[in-house]
Amino acid sequence: MKYVTPLSDAEIETLQQRHTHHPSRRARMRAPSLLLSPQRSTIPPIARLSQVDQRRVSAWIDRWQAWGFVGFYDRPRSGRPSICNAEEPQNVDESLDDSPKDVKKVVEAMEQKTRKRVSTKTIKRFIKKSHIWKRIKKSPAQSPEPQKYSRSQEMMARLHARESQGACDLWYVDGAGFC
């Protein structure tokens, strides 16, 4: 069986503090697991209490044995560093106030203010993360010409009348040809 080596009083106190006050949920979850191990609790009950796999608890113990409190935390994960720093999202908000419907103008404004080129997808991801994204219903660029519109309405009325008489079947099809 794998156990943590006996803990000093300072380590026990620190782990108890981390269990109750640490900002990271994972650190709060690992602390009681490491406190139970020196009391000769085996890995399966610790895994059930923590609601994780036994291999995960074993890895926590291994990292504690090798690194101590440094092994208690997650290592940095791979991924590209953020293009924007902490102040630049405020610039995005200001640019969105100026032109809320045109993301390309926001990109240009960001480039002028920060000298960094970001994509429209980056701006859209920021907008979605900040919960200010709303889908906009696109309306036609222009209203139809009144003469063509009235002529179409009259034609539709005649077709409805023919369908009600049983002379034809009326089908509605969109521009792509789907019913």
DOMARLO-397628 format. One line per 3 residues: number of its first residue (from 1); their letters; for each residue x, z, y of C-alpha. Coordinates in steps of 0.25 Angstrom, whole numbers, plus 2048, in hexadecimal, padded with zeros to 3 digits. Each point is the difference from the previous one (the first is absolute). Example, Ala and Ser with C-alpha at 12.3 -4.5 7.8 and 13.67 -1.06 7.14 Angstrom:
1) AS) 831:81F:7EE  806:7FE:80E $
***
This chain:
1) MKY) 800:800:800  804:7FD:80E  800:80B:80A $
4) VTP) 805:803:80E  80C:809:801  7FC:80E:805 $
7) LSD) 7FD:7FF:80F  806:80A:80A  7F6:808:809 $
10) AEI) 803:7F7:80C  7FD:7F4:7F8  7F3:806:7FB $
13) ETL) 7FC:804:80E  803:7F2:806  7F8:7F9:7F4 $
16) QQR) 7F4:809:803  801:7FD:80F  800:7F1:7FD $
19) HTH) 7F5:801:7F6  7F7:806:80C  806:7FA:80D $
22) HPS) 807:7F3:7FD  7FA:7F4:807  802:7F7:7F4 $
25) RRA) 7F6:800:7F5  80A:7FC:7F5  809:80C:804 $
28) RMR) 7F5:80A:800  7FC:7FA:7F2  80E:801:7FA $
31) APS) 803:80F:805  7F7:807:7F7  805:7F7:7F4 $
34) LLL) 80E:805:803  7FC:80E:801  7F9:800:7F3 $
37) SPQ) 80C:7FA:7F8  809:80C:801  7F5:809:7FA $
40) RST) 801:7F8:7F3  7F4:7F7:803  802:7F3:7F8 $
43) IPP) 7FE:7F2:806  7F2:7FD:7FA  7F9:80B:807 $
46) IAR) 807:7FE:80D  7FC:7F1:7FF  7F2:804:7FE $
49) LSQ) 800:80A:80C  806:7F6:809  7F8:7F4:7FA $
52) VDQ) 80C:7F7:7FE  807:7FA:7F4  809:809:7F8 $
55) RRV) 80C:7F6:803  7FD:802:80F  802:810:7FE $
58) SAW) 80C:7FD:7F8  806:7F7:80B  7FD:80B:80B $
61) IDR) 808:80A:7F7  80B:7F7:7FE  801:7FD:80F $
64) WQA) 7FF:80F:804  80C:803:7F6  808:7F5:806 $
67) WGF) 7FD:800:80E  7F9:80E:803  7F7:7FF:80D $
70) VGF) 805:7F2:803  7FA:7FB:7F3  7F3:806:803 $
73) YDR) 7FD:7F5:80A  7FD:7F1:7FD  80B:7F7:803 $
76) PRS) 7FE:7F5:80A  7F9:7F4:7FB  803:7F1:801 $
79) GRP) 7F9:7F8:80B  803:7F9:80D  802:809:80C $
82) SIC) 7F5:7FF:80A  802:7F5:80B  7F9:809:80A $
85) NAE) 805:80D:805  7F6:80C:804  7FD:7FB:80E $
88) EPQ) 7FD:7F2:7FD  7F2:802:7FA  7FC:805:80E $
91) NVD) 804:7F2:805  7F8:7FA:7F5  7F4:808:805 $
94) ESL) 802:7FC:80E  801:7F1:7FC  7F4:801:7F8 $
97) DDS) 7F8:805:80C  805:7F4:808  7FC:7F6:7F6 $
100) PKD) 7F8:806:7F4  7FC:7F3:7F9  80E:7F9:800 $
103) VKK) 80A:806:7F7  80A:7F5:804  800:805:80F $
106) VVE) 803:80E:7FB  80C:7FA:7F8  805:7F9:80D $
109) AME) 7FE:80D:808  807:808:7F6  80C:7F6:800 $
112) QKT) 801:801:80F  7FF:80F:801  809:804:7F4 $
115) RKR) 808:7F3:7FE  7FC:801:7F1  7F9:7F5:7F9 $
118) VST) 7F5:805:7F7  7F6:7F8:7F8  7F1:7FF:802 $
121) KTI) 7FF:807:7F2  808:80C:805  7F7:801:80C $
124) KRF) 7F3:7FF:7F7  806:80B:7F6  803:809:80C $
127) IKK) 7F1:7FE:805  7FB:803:7F2  808:80D:7FF $
130) SHI) 7FC:805:80D  7F1:7FD:7FC  7FD:7F8:80C $
133) WKR) 7FE:7F3:7F9  7F2:7FA:800  7FB:7F3:7FA $
136) IKK) 7FB:7F7:80B  7F4:7F7:7FD  804:7F2:805 $
139) SPA) 7F6:7F9:807  800:7F1:802  809:7FB:80C $
142) QSP) 7F4:7FA:807  7F1:801:7FE  7FA:7F3:7FB $
145) EPQ) 7FB:7F5:809  7F1:803:803  7FB:7F2:7FC $
148) KYS) 807:800:7F3  7FC:80E:7FD  7F1:7FD:803 $
151) RSQ) 801:7F3:7F8  806:808:7F4  7F5:80A:801 $
154) EMM) 7F5:7F5:7FF  807:7FA:7F4  801:80D:7F9 $
157) ARL) 7F1:802:803  7FC:7F3:7FA  809:802:7F4 $
160) HAR) 7F9:80E:7FE  7F2:7F9:801  804:7F6:7F5 $
163) ESQ) 805:80A:7F7  7F4:809:801  7F8:7F3:7FC $
166) GAC) 809:7FE:7F4  805:7F3:805  80F:805:7FF $
169) DLW) 809:80C:7FC  807:806:80C  80E:805:7FE $
172) YVD) 809:807:80A  80F:7FC:7FF  80C:805:808 $
175) GAG) 80B:7F7:806  808:802:7F3  7F4:7FA:7F7 $
178) FC) 7FC:80E:7FA  7F2:804:7FF $
***
